[in-house]
């Protein structure tokens, strides 16, 4: 009799334990669902989550193509390579070995200021930067053009932009690169990453932000035209590339600042190009000869880009641009704003 009672108690206990286990399973299951594991989100909720806007980088999508009307450069042009692009039409008006590799020399600095401009905020332009001995030593040891800063001189970030372009200052370019990326090497990585985004990495590659010759530092006239187009689409770069004369901010070594000039713009402004040259950058190393990239704007607002490489002198390079613009840009009697009409 006692054994039967024990069996009955065991059976009841088992039933109670089983019931408790089932209740706990149901409760825990509900709690798990309330946590809303991403895998359990309803389809409509997933669609709503995917509609949350995200920031996207602006992609460079400009290109220029040859047409049946594309011509050779004028015979008077000494430069070994060159290209002229109608920016608005996206067509190549004239060219000579425009897709072949060339040494870009200091035309590189167009890309230096573009990458820098895209990686700073406007309020940073008036921040002070201390010129390091590394920047000045780099300039002098490589026999580069320089802005004229002294070691430990404090200048603004804005000064570095103008110093990089107008006098083609390596001290400015290296200081700007270091300010933006922490070192010139890190900045050059940024430059090459940007080339990849622009679709130019197969034909252009940079090893420094200045334009010093290196076997692995190269571009093409076409690619440099694309780089200039991108730079002129940036408000800060367009302003810097189009400035003829600029005076840097006052400092202890230079109480009146340093006055610097873009000599290409100043020397070409009175030549007959049927246009106004609104942006330009020159370059020279022994391996490249004299080279330049410029943008012209006709009185009706149309824009053209000219890039040449392999000229025999800085002056001959300027006249090559004059001859190219003169040959292909339309003549017009319409004056630029502010220009007097002579009868």
KOLMI-763420 format. One record per residue (C-alpha): x, y, z; residue in one letter. Coordinates in steps of 0.001 Angstrom, whole numbers, plus 500000, padded with zeros to 6 digits. Example, Ala and Ser with C-alpha at 12.3 -4.5 7.8 and 13.67 -1.06 7.14 Angstrom:
<nodes>
512300495500507800A/513670498940507140S/
</nodes>
This chain:
<nodes>
500000500000500000X/502816502353500900X/504530501665497559X/501365502667495644X/501195505985497483X/504845506704496672X/504256506004492961X/501204508305492981X/503208511125494585X/506015510700492012X/503547510861489118X/501889514017490456X/505301515663490983X/506350514823487415X/503156516360486033X/503681519535488080X/507330519856486971X/506330519378483317X/503649522064483632X/506132524505485180X/508626523863482382X/505977524492479712X/504884527767481362X/508477528992481594X/509088528154477924X/506070530180476842X/507083533182478976X/510698533163477820X/509575532795474235X/507453535925474488X/510306537868476065X/512609536827473250X/510135538086470673X/509792541395472510X/513516541991472038X/512848542123468302X/515828540257466962X/516654541837463547X/515974538471461950X/512423538631463253X/511573542129461961X/508532542069459760X/509145542753456001X/507430546149456205X/509732547154459058X/512802546111457032X/511624548230454115X/511159551234456414X/514641550769457890X/516196550693454406X/514559554019453569X/516648555905456162X/518746558394454121X/522526557994454199X/525220560419453064X/526733559582449700X/529983560877448253X/529749563015445151X/531069561065442185X/533092562766439449X/531205561889436276X/532611564327433716X/534357563136430562X/535254564461427125X/535291562522423875X/536782562860420440X/534454563553417530X/534718563598413770X/535579567283414164X/538560566753416505X/541679568292414983X/545424568193415527X/547111571008417426X/548329573957415323X/551757573463413727X/553053576482415628X/552659574610418944X/556008573410420247X/554661571262423094X/555016567532422448X/551608566715423902X/548410568618424416X/544628568738424480X/541856571321424127X/538403570522425518X/535085572262425028X/533887571906428613X/530204572570427984X/529955570199425026X/532202567559426589X/534169567214423362X/537859567230422497X/538427569980419949X/542103569227419363X/544842567008420676X/548262565489420271X/549201562316422160X/546640563388424750X/546211559890426183X/549909559084426432X/551797559198429714X/553564562424430642X/555334563895433666X/552922566402435271X/555543568273437337X/553912571075439371X/550565570683437627X/550292568048440368X/549535570885442791X/546124571411441149X/545171568064442630X/546898568882445909X/544652571884446546X/541578569994445328X/542076567076447724X/542868569514450548X/539785571619449811X/537560568559449871X/538866567537453291X/538598570735455317X/535755572958456464X/535520576648455438X/536114577814459023X/539507576081458994X/540882578450456350X/541790581058458975X/543448578612461360X/547156579186461945X/549743576643460839X/553366576678461985X/555824576133459137X/558067573192460048X/561700572678459193X/560647569491457392X/558554571528454948X/561276574076454211X/564020571433454029X/561954569372451614X/561546572390449367X/565197573418449387X/566701569928449226X/564638569131446135X/565387572506444506X/561688573392444403X/559971576723444012X/558915578062447384X/556612580664448881X/559292582177451098X/558126581160454580X/560601580841457415X/560825577986459903X/558322578417462774X/556495581181460893X/552756581065461491X/550519581423458441X/546886580624457746X/545572577553455959X/544265579975453323X/547823581230452782X/548927577638452143X/546363577225449359X/547496580367447556X/551163579613448256X/550791576177446684X/549406577542443403X/550585581105442726X/554355580751443285X/554104576928443128X/555533576784446639X/556616573349447795X/556819574684451358X/553127575573451138X/552135572286449465X/553908570090452019X/552560572174454919X/549029571958453510X/549292568202453001X/550632567708456518X/547883569880457995X/545175567865456260X/546521564316456652X/549260564447459297X/552048563726456822X/552788564099453129X/552799560305452758X/549302559972454205X/548093562819452011X/549493561172448875X/547513558055449780X/544416560277449869X/545330561677446442X/545601558234444877X/542375557094446528X/540639560131445038X/542068559293441593X/540481555874441914X/537102557437442705X/537463559703439670X/538249556745437417X/541755558006436632X/543897555606438661X/544894553421435698X/546587556323433891X/547562558719436683X/549493558075439897X/551231560404442347X/554118559789444736X/554291563299446199X/552080566375446513X/554571568735444856X/555345567301441431X/558926566175442012X/560018563697439352X/559587560012440117X/559190557073437735X/555902556278439437X/554606559867439315X/552761560317436045X/549591561430434275X/548272562277430795X/547119565566429240X/543555564220429245X/543697563258432926X/545162566617433927X/542288568275432049X/539837566184434100X/541645567174437300X/541514570860436369X/537791570523435566X/537151569014439012X/539227571726440689X/537404574520438873X/534107572996440025X/535277573573443615X/534632577175444721X/537798577521446810X/540069575996444170X/538476578069441411X/539180581232443407X/542795580238444109X/543574579080440560X/542117582281439135X/543957584746441410X/546713586783439808X/548238588374442931X/547832587587446623X/549442588853449832X/549807586383452676X/548724587264456205X/551061589294458400X/553543587429460561X/556600588205462690X/559099587363459912X/556939589162457327X/555070592081458951X/553589593081455599X/552987589547454401X/554472588066451221X/553103589167447844X/552930586263445405X/551770586042441764X/550473583571439206X/552761584589436364X/551000582458433756X/547783584427434286X/549576587753434340X/551623587059431209X/548771585685429108X/546110588245430016X/547025590675427231X/547382588004424533X/544722587310421894X/542969584155423098X/539379585294422294X/538739584662425980X/539707585367429560X/541964582817431250X/540203582188434553X/542488579555436077X/545922578105435422X/548881576204436839X/552298575686435295X/554944573036435857X/558536572206435054X/561046569472435730X/563829568462433365X/562015565267432417X/558768567052431482X/559878570340429970X/557520573265430532X/553871572314430933X/550643574035431911X/546930573545432418X/544518576436431953X/540827577197431667X/539492579898429361X/536080581540429396X/534646583281426354X/532410586370426674X/529297584212426227X/530277582155429286X/531537579026427537X/534548577325429113X/537500575522427566X/540411573587429079X/543870573423427561X/546725571218428813X/550155571040427225X/553398569255428096X/556916569172426727X/557446572787425694X/560889574352425530X/560419577241427971X/557873578860430254X/557234581632427720X/556912579181424812X/554441577186426906X/552309580310427330X/552390581017423601X/551394577417422900X/548213578027424902X/547673581328423111X/548045579654419703X/545670576828420640X/542974579134421986X/543397581528419069X/542985578696416568X/539877577078418029X/537941579535420178X/535375581610418286X/536112585240417684X/533509587580419115X/532989591311419402X/531084590917422683X/533200592406425497X/533731590943428935X/531896592639431774X/533683595876432620X/535613595962429327X/535184599115427246X/534035598828423649X/536178600869421241X/534634602246418084X/
</nodes>
